[in-house]
Amino acid sequence: MKRIFVLWMVLGLAMAATMGCENKAKVERKETVTTPGGSTTTTDEHTVESSGKNPPGNSRGEKAN
C-alpha cells in the first residue's frame, strides 16, 4: 500500500514539474478623441500568450540581438 501511494506521489510531482507555466503579456491601449460635439474613448486590449522556448515573432519583423 505504501508503494502505491509513493508511486502516485512521484507521478503527481513529475506531472506538475513538466507542465510548467505559461507566459502571458497584456497590452492595453486607450485612445480619446475630443471634438466640439463631444469626446469618444476607445479601449483596445490584447493578450499575448506563449509557452515553450520558441516565442512568437514580433509584429515589426525585427530580429532580436
LOLUM-678241 format. One record per atom (N, C-alpha, C, O): residue in three letters; chain; x, y, z. Coordinates in Angstrom, 2 decimals, padded with zeros to 5 digits, always signed. Example, Ala and Ser with C-alpha at 12.3 -4.5 7.8 and 13.67 -1.06 7.14 Angstrom:
2
NODE    aa   ch         u         v         w
NODE   ALA    A   +013.19   -005.69   +007.80
NODE   ALA    A   +012.30   -004.50   +007.80
NODE   ALA    A   +013.20   -003.30   +007.80
NODE   ALA    A   +014.24   -003.32   +008.46
NODE   SER    A   +012.85   -002.25   +007.08
NODE   SER    A   +013.67   -001.06   +007.14
NODE   SER    A   +012.90   +000.03   +007.87
NODE   SER    A   +013.41   +001.14   +008.04
This chain:
65
NODE    aa   ch         u         v         w
NODE   MET    A   +000.81   -001.18   +000.00
NODE   MET    A   +000.00   +000.00   +000.00
NODE   MET    A   +000.87   +001.26   +000.00
NODE   MET    A   +000.57   +002.23   -000.70
NODE   LYS    A   +001.95   +001.25   +000.78
NODE   LYS    A   +002.85   +002.41   +000.81
NODE   LYS    A   +003.50   +002.62   -000.54
NODE   LYS    A   +003.71   +003.76   -000.96
NODE   ARG    A   +003.84   +001.54   -001.23
NODE   ARG    A   +004.49   +001.66   -002.54
NODE   ARG    A   +003.55   +002.32   -003.55
NODE   ARG    A   +003.99   +003.16   -004.34
NODE   ILE    A   +002.29   +001.95   -003.52
NODE   ILE    A   +001.33   +002.54   -004.46
NODE   ILE    A   +001.17   +004.03   -004.16
NODE   ILE    A   +001.12   +004.85   -005.08
NODE   PHE    A   +001.09   +004.38   -002.89
NODE   PHE    A   +000.96   +005.78   -002.50
NODE   PHE    A   +002.18   +006.58   -002.94
NODE   PHE    A   +002.04   +007.68   -003.48
NODE   VAL    A   +003.36   +006.04   -002.72
NODE   VAL    A   +004.60   +006.73   -003.11
NODE   VAL    A   +004.67   +006.85   -004.63
NODE   VAL    A   +005.10   +007.88   -005.15
NODE   LEU    A   +004.24   +005.81   -005.34
NODE   LEU    A   +004.25   +005.86   -006.80
NODE   LEU    A   +003.34   +006.98   -007.30
NODE   LEU    A   +003.72   +007.73   -008.20
NODE   TRP    A   +002.13   +007.10   -006.74
NODE   TRP    A   +001.21   +008.15   -007.14
NODE   TRP    A   +001.76   +009.53   -006.81
NODE   TRP    A   +001.57   +010.48   -007.57
NODE   MET    A   +002.43   +009.66   -005.69
NODE   MET    A   +003.02   +010.95   -005.31
NODE   MET    A   +004.13   +011.33   -006.29
NODE   MET    A   +004.21   +012.49   -006.72
NODE   VAL    A   +004.97   +010.38   -006.65
NODE   VAL    A   +006.07   +010.65   -007.59
NODE   VAL    A   +005.50   +011.02   -008.96
NODE   VAL    A   +005.97   +011.96   -009.59
NODE   LEU    A   +004.49   +010.28   -009.42
NODE   LEU    A   +003.88   +010.60   -010.71
NODE   LEU    A   +003.22   +011.98   -010.68
NODE   LEU    A   +003.31   +012.72   -011.66
NODE   GLY    A   +002.57   +012.32   -009.61
NODE   GLY    A   +001.95   +013.64   -009.49
NODE   GLY    A   +002.96   +014.76   -009.51
NODE   GLY    A   +002.74   +015.78   -010.16
NODE   LEU    A   +004.06   +014.59   -008.81
NODE   LEU    A   +005.12   +015.61   -008.81
NODE   LEU    A   +005.77   +015.73   -010.18
NODE   LEU    A   +006.10   +016.83   -010.62
NODE   ALA    A   +005.96   +014.60   -010.85
NODE   ALA    A   +006.57   +014.62   -012.19
NODE   ALA    A   +005.65   +015.36   -013.17
NODE   ALA    A   +006.13   +016.14   -013.99
NODE   MET    A   +004.36   +015.13   -013.08
NODE   MET    A   +003.43   +015.82   -013.96
NODE   MET    A   +003.41   +017.32   -013.68
NODE   MET    A   +003.38   +018.12   -014.61
NODE   ALA    A   +003.43   +017.69   -012.43
NODE   ALA    A   +003.43   +019.10   -012.06
NODE   ALA    A   +004.71   +019.80   -012.52
NODE   ALA    A   +004.67   +020.96   -012.94
NODE   ALA    A   +005.83   +019.10   -012.46
NODE   ALA    A   +007.11   +019.70   -012.86
NODE   ALA    A   +007.20   +019.87   -014.36
NODE   ALA    A   +007.82   +020.83   -014.83
NODE   THR    A   +006.62   +018.97   -015.13
NODE   THR    A   +006.73   +019.06   -016.58
NODE   THR    A   +005.73   +020.00   -017.21
NODE   THR    A   +005.91   +020.41   -018.35
NODE   MET    A   +004.68   +020.36   -016.50
NODE   MET    A   +003.67   +021.26   -017.07
NODE   MET    A   +004.20   +022.68   -017.21
NODE   MET    A   +003.92   +023.33   -018.22
NODE   GLY    A   +004.93   +023.15   -016.26
NODE   GLY    A   +005.48   +024.50   -016.32
NODE   GLY    A   +004.40   +025.55   -016.20
NODE   GLY    A   +003.28   +025.26   -015.79
NODE   CYS    A   +004.74   +026.77   -016.55
NODE   CYS    A   +003.77   +027.85   -016.52
NODE   CYS    A   +003.81   +028.59   -017.85
NODE   CYS    A   +004.82   +028.56   -018.54
NODE   GLU    A   +002.74   +029.24   -018.19
NODE   GLU    A   +002.65   +029.97   -019.44
NODE   GLU    A   +003.02   +031.43   -019.22
NODE   GLU    A   +002.76   +032.01   -018.17
NODE   ASN    A   +003.63   +031.99   -020.24
NODE   ASN    A   +003.96   +033.42   -020.20
NODE   ASN    A   +002.82   +034.18   -020.85
NODE   ASN    A   +002.40   +033.84   -021.96
NODE   LYS    A   +002.32   +035.19   -020.19
NODE   LYS    A   +001.24   +035.99   -020.73
NODE   LYS    A   +001.62   +037.45   -020.64
NODE   LYS    A   +002.12   +037.92   -019.61
NODE   ALA    A   +001.39   +038.16   -021.71
NODE   ALA    A   +001.62   +039.60   -021.73
NODE   ALA    A   +000.33   +040.28   -022.12
NODE   ALA    A   -000.36   +039.84   -023.04
NODE   LYS    A   -000.01   +041.33   -021.43
NODE   LYS    A   -001.26   +042.05   -021.68
NODE   LYS    A   -000.92   +043.45   -022.16
NODE   LYS    A   -000.16   +044.18   -021.51
NODE   VAL    A   -001.49   +043.81   -023.30
NODE   VAL    A   -001.27   +045.14   -023.87
NODE   VAL    A   -002.61   +045.85   -023.91
NODE   VAL    A   -003.59   +045.33   -024.46
NODE   GLU    A   -002.65   +047.04   -023.33
NODE   GLU    A   -003.89   +047.81   -023.31
NODE   GLU    A   -003.61   +049.20   -023.86
NODE   GLU    A   -002.67   +049.88   -023.42
NODE   ARG    A   -004.43   +049.62   -024.81
NODE   ARG    A   -004.26   +050.93   -025.42
NODE   ARG    A   -005.56   +051.70   -025.27
NODE   ARG    A   -006.63   +051.19   -025.61
NODE   LYS    A   -005.48   +052.90   -024.77
NODE   LYS    A   -006.65   +053.74   -024.56
NODE   LYS    A   -006.49   +055.02   -025.37
NODE   LYS    A   -005.49   +055.73   -025.23
NODE   GLU    A   -007.47   +055.31   -026.21
NODE   GLU    A   -007.39   +056.47   -027.09
NODE   GLU    A   -008.66   +057.32   -026.91
NODE   GLU    A   -009.78   +056.81   -026.97
NODE   THR    A   -008.44   +058.61   -026.69
NODE   THR    A   -009.57   +059.53   -026.51
NODE   THR    A   -009.52   +060.58   -027.61
NODE   THR    A   -008.49   +061.23   -027.83
NODE   VAL    A   -010.63   +060.74   -028.30
NODE   VAL    A   -010.75   +061.74   -029.36
NODE   VAL    A   -011.77   +062.77   -028.90
NODE   VAL    A   -012.92   +062.44   -028.58
NODE   THR    A   -011.34   +064.04   -028.86
NODE   THR    A   -012.22   +065.12   -028.42
NODE   THR    A   -012.52   +066.04   -029.60
NODE   THR    A   -011.63   +066.50   -030.30
NODE   THR    A   -013.80   +066.29   -029.79
NODE   THR    A   -014.26   +067.19   -030.84
NODE   THR    A   -015.19   +068.22   -030.20
NODE   THR    A   -015.57   +068.07   -029.03
NODE   PRO    A   -015.56   +069.25   -030.94
NODE   PRO    A   -016.50   +070.23   -030.37
NODE   PRO    A   -017.85   +069.60   -029.99
NODE   PRO    A   -018.54   +070.12   -029.12
NODE   GLY    A   -018.23   +068.48   -030.62
NODE   GLY    A   -019.50   +067.83   -030.32
NODE   GLY    A   -019.44   +066.87   -029.15
NODE   GLY    A   -020.47   +066.35   -028.73
NODE   GLY    A   -018.27   +066.60   -028.62
NODE   GLY    A   -018.12   +065.67   -027.51
NODE   GLY    A   -016.81   +064.89   -027.62
NODE   GLY    A   -015.94   +065.25   -028.41
NODE   SER    A   -016.70   +063.85   -026.83
NODE   SER    A   -015.46   +063.05   -026.87
NODE   SER    A   -015.81   +061.57   -026.90
NODE   SER    A   -016.85   +061.14   -026.41
NODE   THR    A   -014.91   +060.80   -027.49
NODE   THR    A   -015.08   +059.36   -027.60
NODE   THR    A   -013.82   +058.69   -027.10
NODE   THR    A   -012.71   +059.09   -027.47
NODE   THR    A   -013.98   +057.68   -026.24
NODE   THR    A   -012.85   +056.93   -025.72
NODE   THR    A   -012.93   +055.49   -026.22
NODE   THR    A   -013.96   +054.83   -026.07
NODE   THR    A   -011.84   +055.02   -026.80
NODE   THR    A   -011.76   +053.65   -027.29
NODE   THR    A   -010.67   +052.93   -026.52
NODE   THR    A   -009.55   +053.43   -026.41
NODE   THR    A   -010.99   +051.76   -025.99
NODE   THR    A   -010.02   +050.94   -025.27
NODE   THR    A   -009.81   +049.65   -026.04
NODE   THR    A   -010.76   +048.95   -026.38
NODE   ASP    A   -008.56   +049.34   -026.34
NODE   ASP    A   -008.19   +048.15   -027.10
NODE   ASP    A   -007.29   +047.30   -026.22
NODE   ASP    A   -006.23   +047.76   -025.78
NODE   GLU    A   -007.68   +046.06   -025.97
NODE   GLU    A   -006.91   +045.19   -025.08
NODE   GLU    A   -006.58   +043.88   -025.79
NODE   GLU    A   -007.47   +043.22   -026.34
NODE   HIS    A   -005.30   +043.51   -025.76
NODE   HIS    A   -004.84   +042.27   -026.37
NODE   HIS    A   -004.06   +041.47   -025.34
NODE   HIS    A   -003.30   +042.04   -024.55
NODE   THR    A   -004.24   +040.15   -025.37
NODE   THR    A   -003.47   +039.27   -024.51
NODE   THR    A   -002.61   +038.37   -025.39
NODE   THR    A   -003.13   +037.67   -026.26
NODE   VAL    A   -001.31   +038.40   -025.17
NODE   VAL    A   -000.38   +037.58   -025.93
NODE   VAL    A   +000.03   +036.42   -025.04
NODE   VAL    A   +000.57   +036.62   -023.95
NODE   GLU    A   -000.23   +035.20   -025.51
NODE   GLU    A   +000.11   +034.02   -024.74
NODE   GLU    A   +001.17   +033.22   -025.49
NODE   GLU    A   +001.05   +033.00   -026.69
NODE   SER    A   +002.18   +032.81   -024.78
NODE   SER    A   +003.20   +031.97   -025.39
NODE   SER    A   +003.72   +031.01   -024.33
NODE   SER    A   +003.73   +031.32   -023.14
NODE   SER    A   +004.14   +029.88   -024.78
NODE   SER    A   +004.74   +028.91   -023.88
NODE   SER    A   +005.86   +028.20   -024.62
NODE   SER    A   +005.86   +028.15   -025.85
NODE   GLY    A   +006.78   +027.66   -023.90
NODE   GLY    A   +007.90   +026.96   -024.52
NODE   GLY    A   +009.08   +027.86   -024.75
NODE   GLY    A   +009.12   +028.99   -024.25
NODE   LYS    A   +010.03   +027.37   -025.50
NODE   LYS    A   +011.27   +028.10   -025.72
NODE   LYS    A   +011.25   +028.91   -027.01
NODE   LYS    A   +012.20   +029.65   -027.26
NODE   ASN    A   +010.21   +028.79   -027.83
NODE   ASN    A   +010.15   +029.48   -029.11
NODE   ASN    A   +008.97   +030.44   -029.11
NODE   ASN    A   +007.89   +030.08   -029.58
NODE   PRO    A   +009.14   +031.67   -028.59
NODE   PRO    A   +008.03   +032.61   -028.54
NODE   PRO    A   +007.69   +033.12   -029.94
NODE   PRO    A   +008.52   +033.02   -030.84
NODE   PRO    A   +006.50   +033.67   -030.13
NODE   PRO    A   +006.13   +034.19   -031.45
NODE   PRO    A   +006.96   +035.41   -031.82
NODE   PRO    A   +007.47   +036.12   -030.95
NODE   GLY    A   +007.09   +035.65   -033.12
NODE   GLY    A   +007.87   +036.78   -033.60
NODE   GLY    A   +007.17   +038.10   -033.33
NODE   GLY    A   +005.97   +038.12   -033.03
NODE   ASN    A   +007.91   +039.18   -033.43
NODE   ASN    A   +007.31   +040.49   -033.18
NODE   ASN    A   +006.61   +040.98   -034.45
NODE   ASN    A   +006.85   +040.46   -035.54
NODE   SER    A   +005.76   +041.97   -034.30
NODE   SER    A   +004.95   +042.44   -035.41
NODE   SER    A   +005.73   +043.29   -036.41
NODE   SER    A   +005.32   +043.42   -037.56
NODE   ARG    A   +006.84   +043.87   -036.00
NODE   ARG    A   +007.63   +044.72   -036.89
NODE   ARG    A   +008.60   +043.90   -037.74
NODE   ARG    A   +009.16   +044.42   -038.71
NODE   GLY    A   +008.81   +042.66   -037.40
NODE   GLY    A   +009.73   +041.83   -038.17
NODE   GLY    A   +011.19   +042.04   -037.82
NODE   GLY    A   +012.07   +041.58   -038.54
NODE   GLU    A   +011.46   +042.74   -036.71
NODE   GLU    A   +012.83   +042.98   -036.31
NODE   GLU    A   +013.41   +041.74   -035.65
NODE   GLU    A   +012.68   +040.95   -035.05
NODE   LYS    A   +014.70   +041.58   -035.78
NODE   LYS    A   +015.38   +040.43   -035.15
NODE   LYS    A   +015.97   +040.85   -033.82
NODE   LYS    A   +016.48   +041.97   -033.68
NODE   ALA    A   +015.90   +039.95   -032.86
NODE   ALA    A   +016.48   +040.23   -031.55
NODE   ALA    A   +017.99   +040.09   -031.60
NODE   ALA    A   +018.52   +039.23   -032.30
NODE   ASN    A   +018.69   +040.93   -030.87
NODE   ASN    A   +020.16   +040.87   -030.84
NODE   ASN    A   +020.62   +039.91   -029.80
NODE   ASN    A   +021.83   +039.72   -029.62
